[in-house]
Amino acid sequence: MNEGSKGVLVTGGAGSVGLAIAEAFAAQGDRVHVGDADPALVDALGAVGDEIGASVADVGSDADVARLHEEALAHVGRIDVLVNCVGLAGRRAAIEEQDANDWNALFNVNVTGFVRCIARVVPAMKERRHGTILNFSSGSTWTAPPLRSSYVASKAAIEGLTRSIARELGPFGVRCNAILPGPIENRRLAEIFERNARAHGKGVEEYRAEVLRYVSTRRTVEMDEFADLALFLCSRRARSITGQLLRLDGNVEWEDS
């Protein structure tokens, strides 16, 4: 353990972007703990070794978040960095077909879940007058795809939350920013491309190229790019960056769904 290392908690951190971020913090000598609702991913991470601590936890549950906080503290000593990477995609449906129970369940994880985690770590951060919170929103808040109203609304709420608490916590030396991802090169995106290509009667590569026509860089975003940005935003080099919504999306110009 490096004497100057940070204690880091990553929610949704046992797979995809969350895991890439957790591994990047660990690689630079930080003490890292992750929470994830998927027991299989947590078990797989635990089988690799004990460099990164892991807990099965659903941020939609008050009890789970309380337990995750305690287990993270036991593993990393203190939490200097909170990365809220967890999120649900929600139901794809017309606004008049949205079910209130589905809507509330989505917001319970995507918005209230973030608040639960933030509320747990903030008191100690304020007392130490130091800390960084990094929230994940979505580039879809800019493109506003149809039939995704619940998801887009939940992520827009995270952006408002980020800006508000950045102002609230700034006098205590605590910063908060949000990353807005575009198309992430991961298994989920591959599955979406395969499913939509079949639905349109096209090959996967043909469909992929059509989608990426509406990304200025004509490419997806690699997971290590998110890890690099997270490391920077949570470092001293970014000590004057707070309350910002940073798009890491190759400049997505338009999105169908």
Secondary structure by P-SEA (a helix, b strand, c coil): ccccbbbbbbccccccaaaaaaaaaaaabbbbbbbbccaaaaaaaaaacccbbbbbcccccaaaaaaaaaaaaaacccccbbbccccccccccccccccaaaaaaaaacccaaaaaaaaacaaaaaaaccbbbbbbbccccccccccaaaaaaaaaaaaaaaaaaaaaaccccbbbbbbbbcccccaaaaaaaaaaaaaacccaaaaaaaaaccccccccccaaaaaaaaaaaacccccccccbbbbcccccccccc
